[in-house]
Every structure is written in C-alpha cells, then in structure tokens.
C-alpha cells in the first residue's frame, strides 16, 4: 500500500469485470442492512391495507349524500365494493418483486419499482372513484393511514438507494469501459486473424483459420437471431394484449366523440394507443376521456345495446395498466432495434471473413488497410486500459496494471 492506495499489481483484462464486482458489490450490498427492514415493514403495511380495504368492502353503513343531487344509493354502494376490490387487486398485482439481481442495490431498486407501481396504482384508483371517497369519507381513515405509511416507506427506500446511486453509476461506468475494452480486443484479434490469413503462403492453412472464425461469428449470429425471435414473440404478445383491450370500445368511442364536440377524440387514442398514449400526461388525458365515456354509457347519454358489457370493457381497460404495457412494448422494440443493429454488425464481420476466404491472395493495399485497423484498435485498447486504471485509482483507491493479452 502506497500513501493509502492499495496496490493489486497486475490483473488480466479477462478478470477485470469479476474483480470490479468483488470491490463494488461490497459497497452496493450495504443497502441490504436498512433495505430489508423497510421492505418487511412495507409488506406488513400492505397486508394491513388489504385488511382495511376488505373491512370497508364489508361495511354496511349508508353513504353520505346530503350534498349530492338525486343520488343513487345502490349505485354508490356498488361502486364502494368495486373500489375496494380494485385497491386489493393493485396491491396483489404489484406485490414486491426481486427477480435475479447482481447486488443488493439492484435488488432494492427493482423493489422500489414495485412500490412505485403500488402507490401510483392506488392514486389512480382514488382519482377514478372520487365519488366513493366523498360518500364514505368518514370511513376512509384506516385506508388513508396505511397508504400514507406505504408512501413514507417507499420514500425512505428511495432516499436510502439515493445514498448509493453514485457508487452504482461509478460501477456501471467502469464496467462498461471494461466491456468496451474486451470487445475491442476481440475485434482486434478477428482483424489480426484476417490479416494473418492474407500473409499466409499456404491456402489450406488460410482457409482453415478463416473457416474457424466464420464458424464462431455464425454461432453469434444464430444466437442473436434466436433472441430476436424471442423478442418478436414478446412484442406480438404485448401488442395483442393492448389491441384486445381497446378493440371492444372502438364503435362506442366514435359515438362518444360525435357527442363530445370540442374534446379530444377518444377514437384517436383507441385507434393507435401505442403512439397516442406517448407519456404520462397523454395517459391521464386518455383516462379522463375513458371516465367520461363510462359516465355517458352509465347514464344512458350514449345509447348502446350491450351497456353492461361496454362498462365492463371500460373498467377492464381503466385498470389494465395499459400505459405500463405500452412503455414495456416500446422498451422491447428498442431492444429489438439494438439487436438488429448488432446482428447487422456481426453479419458485416462475417461477410468480411467470407470475403477474405474467397480472396486469400488479396492485394497489399487490403493488407495495409487491415494493419491500420489493427493499430487503431490497439491504441484504442491502450487508452481504455489507462482510463480503467485511473478509474480504479480515483474511485476505489486501487493501484494496478491491466494486462492485455
């Protein structure tokens, strides 16, 4: 150790990422000490929230209607039951999920996402059932109390994660540089292999080397193509789910738009929900139009033959989490686009190898070009190597030398 710096000597580039994890995870895993208690308390509070929702569901008290004009008591009571079931369903559907995580920070970041889904789901339900909250305001204390506790616990976990977010960003930054370095070295080896093939005198040996490279690259293309198919299936599944949700309401939406002069077209949203519901603001606007549609159908302002079925379809769409589906679908499409780019790039490398195979006795000009490319990749690797060494020294007080093979 020199002036407080830990000297780790020489470390092979292939072992860099595992070494980084062994250092970074020690800090990131400290989230566990407080995160565990927060999550346990959130789970207990969520159980209590379910219980008080069930209690409100079973409540037989008359709703407060003094300030309401011509109230329908039975309808208000029915809405109370639906509201309670929606709340319970939200807590059940957004139950804390962990999945597979590399470290405690990622684990609790995923848990925080689940908590946020729960909180936003309840808030959305409150917005959709304002009349229920008003009519039973004297019986909402326990629901408000437990929900407030869940919000507070969510905020506490968010703050706790914030303490380690800089460590996580540093870890990702160095990890990506390591991967870029190893990828650059792999690419350089491929180019060097191609260059060596051009300089070999024996065609048989050249062909064997290139064939091995082609086989390796072909394997990568096969694996990426298989992943493309899996992503395509997921995209199709989400697209179908969204279409199934909106399709039953297209006809009644046109009637609604015709009777709602001056408002934004609900039909536009339903005809192309993936593009129309582009952000949270558009999602709120869509839900408001959907609520207006429900009111129009429920009151008979819009004449429909299968009114109950339409109301069920509207409620299903309201509570479906369609915006989350659209966000996920767009993420999948982005992944697909990135993967397509990777496949094209890998195919480009393969094509280069196949060209080399068909032109063993290529020109000196091509050999010179490949030598320049090898030199470029070598210098790039040296720069990345120096950057990684500086990052370890700067953020982890670790002095070392990265060895490039």
Secondary structure, DSSP 8 states (H G I E B T S, - for coil): -BTTBEEEEEEEGGGHHHHHHHHHHHHHTTHHHHHHHHHHHHHHHHHHHHHHHHHHHH-------TTSSS--HHHHHHHHHHHHHHHHHHHHHT-----S-SSHHHHHHHHHHHHHHHHHHHHHHHHHTHHHHHHTGGG-HHHHHHHHHHHHHHHHHHHHHHHHHHHHHHHHHHHHHHHHHHHHHHHHHHHHHHHHHHH-S-HHHHHHHHHHHHHHHHHHHHHHHHHHHHHHHHHHHHHHHHHHHHHTTHHHHHHHHHH-TTS--HHHHHHTHHHHS-SHHHHHHHHHHHHHHHHHHHHTSS--TTHHHHHHHHHHHHTTTHHHHHHHHHHHHHHHHHHHHHHHHHHHHHHHHHHHHHTTT--HHHHHHHHHHHHHHHHHHHHHHHHHHHHHHHHH-EEEEEE--
